[in-house]
């Protein structure tokens, strides 16, 4: 038994079924499928429009044309809009486009959100009982590069110092990777002490405020940050090239999401002043 290497088109034929494998006597129709993705570079969970264009080069009408779009686990569909016919399905979408005359065209737009980062290849394939003299162009796969906007933000170095109650940090974003460092970063510090002592009696049922937002790092900012800590010193648990405790917020489809993703910081009181030892003269 000999082993044969299969081309990408042959693998797609196995996945979708051969559109040209029809019964003898079926009309001949040269179907063609193309696909585009917009945008082709996108942040994680942002919408991408996949446009599938179907055409019939003849010489006969292609009957019962269908389009399969197997999104799989890497995508979350938002909407499907065919120019003709109807579509259904979620992870695997099938569109029944009906009969396509000679030189006829049909378009299907699929809007979906990628949930995996990396390079994704959303596919599409045509089905029809017509005999296709060139079935290889009935299958297509676009390329979409997905980046996590929370990845890549890090201090330029581990040197962090406090002077006159101001915390100095310098954050740098890598410029070689598209869409990195596009998250909104908020530093949190302890809330200032109350001006008056708490009233006598049982403790309040509402927990006290643990922190307040000082500033936000806008998209793509690279520069020195000045954070006033009311003369509170900072001790880093981990001095590697990572951020302190941060709350990262980002608007995704109108919903505000939060993630805490970096090493912890201990907020401590300023170190006590050392008392000078008195010299004893004999």
Secondary structure, DSSP 4 states (H G I P E B T S, - for coil): ----PPPHHHHHHHHH--TT---TTPPBEEEEEEEEEESSEEETT-EEEEEEEEEEEEESPEEEEEEEEE-GGGEEEEEEEESSSEEE-SSEEEEEEEEE-TT-EEEEEEEEEE-S-EEE--EEEEE-SSB-TTGGGGEEE--EEEE-TTSS-EESSS--EEETTEEEEEEE--SSSTTTT-SEEEEEEEPPPPSSPPPSSSPPSSPPP-EEEEEEE-TT--EEEEEE-TT-EEEES--SSS--SEEEEEEETTEEEEE--S--EEEEPPPPPPPPPPPPP-
